[in-house]
Amino acid sequence: MVPLSDGNPTRITPYVTYGLIIANVLVFLYEISLSQPELERFLQTWAVVPRQLTASFGDGTVAGSYTPVPEWVTLFTSQFLHGGFLHLAGNMLYLWI
């Protein structure tokens, strides 16, 4: 089942939704413009890596890893990362509806 519309009419313009869709598309376009090594470094920095996230609740260190941002930040930033065009399109469709 693919949603095509919502039965609840709205009277206001969803500027936040527009902004989120634009931000997601821009991040995805940036992702696909990167070379493989750059993409791996980008994902290592901004995606949620479960081992690093759970270790950050302890003493905050993971042997052999370094990220320039705190691990909890990746819980937010990973929401803007998508694995491919269909992943992005599906998520944006449901966000729009």
C-alpha positions as CSV (number, residue, x, y, z in Angstrom):
1,M,0.0,0.0,0.0
2,V,1.4,3.4,-1.1
3,P,-0.1,6.5,0.5
4,L,-1.2,9.1,-2.0
5,S,-2.9,11.6,0.2
6,D,-4.1,12.3,3.7
7,G,-7.8,12.7,4.6
8,N,-7.1,15.4,7.2
9,P,-7.1,18.8,5.6
10,T,-4.7,21.4,6.9
11,R,-5.0,25.1,6.9
12,I,-1.4,26.0,7.4
13,T,1.6,25.6,5.2
14,P,4.0,22.8,6.5
15,Y,7.2,24.8,6.4
16,V,9.0,22.5,8.8
17,T,8.1,19.5,6.6
18,Y,9.4,21.3,3.5
19,G,12.6,22.2,5.3
20,L,13.1,18.6,6.5
21,I,12.6,17.3,3.0
22,I,15.0,19.8,1.5
23,A,17.6,19.0,4.1
24,N,17.3,15.3,3.5
25,V,17.6,15.7,-0.3
26,L,20.6,18.0,0.1
27,V,22.4,15.6,2.4
28,F,21.7,12.7,0.0
29,L,23.0,14.7,-3.0
30,Y,26.1,15.5,-1.0
31,E,26.5,11.8,-0.1
32,I,26.3,10.6,-3.7
33,S,28.9,13.3,-4.7
34,L,31.5,11.8,-2.5
35,S,34.2,9.3,-3.5
36,Q,34.2,5.9,-1.7
37,P,36.9,6.8,0.9
38,E,35.2,10.2,1.5
39,L,31.8,8.5,1.9
40,E,33.2,6.0,4.4
41,R,34.8,8.8,6.5
42,F,31.5,10.8,6.3
43,L,29.4,7.9,7.5
44,Q,31.9,7.0,10.2
45,T,31.6,10.6,11.5
46,W,27.8,11.2,11.1
47,A,26.1,7.8,11.1
48,V,25.1,5.9,14.3
49,V,27.7,3.2,14.9
50,P,26.0,1.0,17.6
51,R,29.3,-0.1,19.2
52,Q,30.5,3.5,19.6
53,L,27.2,4.8,20.8
54,T,26.8,2.2,23.5
55,A,30.4,2.6,24.6
56,S,29.9,6.3,24.9
57,F,27.5,5.6,27.8
58,G,30.4,4.1,29.8
59,D,33.6,6.0,30.1
60,G,33.2,7.4,26.6
61,T,36.1,5.8,24.9
62,V,36.2,3.1,22.2
63,A,39.6,1.7,21.4
64,G,40.9,2.7,18.0
65,S,38.2,5.1,17.1
66,Y,37.8,8.8,17.0
67,T,34.9,10.9,15.9
68,P,35.0,14.7,15.9
69,V,31.4,14.9,17.2
70,P,29.9,13.4,20.4
71,E,28.3,10.0,19.8
72,W,24.9,11.2,20.9
73,V,24.9,13.8,18.1
74,T,24.8,10.9,15.6
75,L,21.4,9.9,16.9
76,F,20.2,13.2,15.3
77,T,22.4,13.4,12.2
78,S,21.8,9.8,11.2
79,Q,18.2,10.7,10.5
80,F,19.3,12.6,7.4
81,L,21.4,9.7,5.9
82,H,19.9,7.4,3.3
83,G,21.2,4.3,1.7
84,G,19.9,4.9,-1.8
85,F,17.4,6.8,-3.9
86,L,14.5,4.5,-3.1
87,H,15.2,4.7,0.6
88,L,15.2,8.5,0.4
89,A,12.0,8.6,-1.8
90,G,10.1,6.2,0.5
91,N,11.0,8.2,3.6
92,M,10.2,11.5,2.0
93,L,6.8,10.2,0.7
94,Y,5.8,9.2,4.2
95,L,7.1,12.5,5.7
96,W,5.1,14.4,3.1
97,I,1.9,12.5,3.8
